Amino acid sequence: FFMNPSPSKRTMIPRLMNLVLWLSFCAMAGTGLLLAFRLTPCPRGGRGLQALGFVRHEWGDFHTWISYGFIVLILIHLAMHW
């Protein structure tokens, strides 16, 4: 039924890395779009605007840290395929 029922570590690590990269990219894109279109800056400094209980600056911090993690993952990915 299955050609290879237990994938080796050699194939699992890149697959897992690609999955984590894809998920972090989706999170980056989602928070970026949220910041750009839903939590736009306003003359009041964005006060009162919330999404899922977080204000604009908290979403900005979340977006920044996801981006840092994405950069680290990209560097690891490039090192794996050097």
Contact map, one row per residue, 1 for C-alpha under 8 A:
1110000000000000000000000000000000000000000000000000000000000000000000000000000000
1111100000000000000000000000000000000000000000000000000000000000000000000000000000
1111100000000000000000000000000000000000000000000000000000000000000000000000000000
0111111000000000000000000000000000000000000000000000000000000000000000000000000000
0111111000000000000000000000000000000000000000000000000000000000000000000000000000
0001111100000000000000000000000000000000000000000000000000000000000000000000000000
0001111110110000000000000000000000000000000000000000000000000000000000000000000000
0000011111110000000000000000000000000000000000000000000000000000000000000000000000
0000001111111000000000000000000000000000000000000000000000000000000000000000000000
0000000111111100000000000000000000000000000000000000000000000000000000000000000000
0000001111111110000000000000000000000000000000000000000000000000000000000000000000
0000001111111111000000000000000000000000000000000000000000000000000000000000000000
0000000011111111100000000000000000000000000000000000000000000000000000000000000000
0000000001111111110000000000000000000000000000000000000000000000000000000000000000
0000000000111111111000000000000000000000000000000000000000000000000000000000000000
0000000000011111111100000000000000000000000000000000000000000000000000000000000000
0000000000001111111110000000000000000000000000000000000000000000000000001000100000
0000000000000111111111000000000000000000000000000000000000000000000000000000000000
0000000000000011111111100000000000000000000000000000000000000000000000000000000000
0000000000000001111111110000000000000000000000000000000000000000000000000000000000
0000000000000000111111111000000000000000000000000000000000000000000001001100000000
0000000000000000011111111100000000000000000000000000000000000000000000000000000000
0000000000000000001111111110000000000000000000000000000000000000000000000000000000
0000000000000000000111111111000000000000000000000000000000000000011011000000000000
0000000000000000000011111111100000000000000000000000000000000000000001000000000000
0000000000000000000001111111110000000000000000000000000000000000000000000000000000
0000000000000000000000111111111000000000000000000000000000000010010000000000000000
0000000000000000000000011111111100000000000000000000000000000010011000000000000000
0000000000000000000000001111111110000000000000000000000000000000000000000000000000
0000000000000000000000000111111111000000000000000000000000000000000000000000000000
0000000000000000000000000011111111100000000000000000000000110110000000000000000000
0000000000000000000000000001111111110000000000000000000000000010000000000000000000
0000000000000000000000000000111111111100000000000000000000000000000000000000000000
0000000000000000000000000000011111111110000000000000000000000000000000000000000000
0000000000000000000000000000001111111111000000000000000100110000000000000000000000
0000000000000000000000000000000111111111000000000000000000000000000000000000000000
0000000000000000000000000000000011111111000000000000000000000000000000000000000000
0000000000000000000000000000000011111111000000000000000000000000000000000000000000
0000000000000000000000000000000001111111100001001110001100000000000000000000000000
0000000000000000000000000000000000111111110001000000000000000000000000000000000000
0000000000000000000000000000000000000011111011000000000000000000000000000000000000
0000000000000000000000000000000000000001111111000000000000000000000000000000000000
0000000000000000000000000000000000000000111111000000000000000000000000000000000000
0000000000000000000000000000000000000000011111100000000000000000000000000000000000
0000000000000000000000000000000000000000111111100000000000000000000000000000000000
0000000000000000000000000000000000000011111111111000001100000000000000000000000000
0000000000000000000000000000000000000000000111111000001000000000000000000000000000
0000000000000000000000000000000000000000000001111100001000000000000000000000000000
0000000000000000000000000000000000000010000001111110001100000000000000000000000000
0000000000000000000000000000000000000010000000011111111100000000000000000000000000
0000000000000000000000000000000000000010000000001111111000000000000000000000000000
0000000000000000000000000000000000000000000000000111110000000000000000000000000000
0000000000000000000000000000000000000000000000000111111000000000000000000000000000
0000000000000000000000000000000000000000000000000111111101100000000000000000000000
0000000000000000000000000000000000000010000001111110111111100000000000000000000000
0000000000000000000000000000000000100010000001001100011111110000000000000000000000
0000000000000000000000000000000000000000000000000000001111111000000000000000000000
0000000000000000000000000000000000000000000000000000011111111100000000000000000000
0000000000000000000000000000001000100000000000000000011111111110000000000000000000
0000000000000000000000000000001000100000000000000000000111111111000000000000000000
0000000000000000000000000000000000000000000000000000000011111111100000000000000000
0000000000000000000000000000001000000000000000000000000001111111110000000000000000
0000000000000000000000000011001100000000000000000000000000111111111000000000000000
0000000000000000000000000000000000000000000000000000000000011111111100000000000000
0000000000000000000000000000000000000000000000000000000000001111111110000000000000
0000000000000000000000010011000000000000000000000000000000000111111111000000000000
0000000000000000000000010001000000000000000000000000000000000011111111100000000000
0000000000000000000000000000000000000000000000000000000000000001111111110000000000
0000000000000000000000010000000000000000000000000000000000000000111111111000000000
0000000000000000000010011000000000000000000000000000000000000000011111111100000000
0000000000000000000000000000000000000000000000000000000000000000001111111110000000
0000000000000000000000000000000000000000000000000000000000000000000111111111000000
0000000000000000100010000000000000000000000000000000000000000000000011111111100000
0000000000000000000010000000000000000000000000000000000000000000000001111111110000
0000000000000000000000000000000000000000000000000000000000000000000000111111111000
0000000000000000000000000000000000000000000000000000000000000000000000011111111100
0000000000000000100000000000000000000000000000000000000000000000000000001111111110
0000000000000000000000000000000000000000000000000000000000000000000000000111111111
0000000000000000000000000000000000000000000000000000000000000000000000000011111111
0000000000000000000000000000000000000000000000000000000000000000000000000001111111
0000000000000000000000000000000000000000000000000000000000000000000000000000111111
0000000000000000000000000000000000000000000000000000000000000000000000000000011111
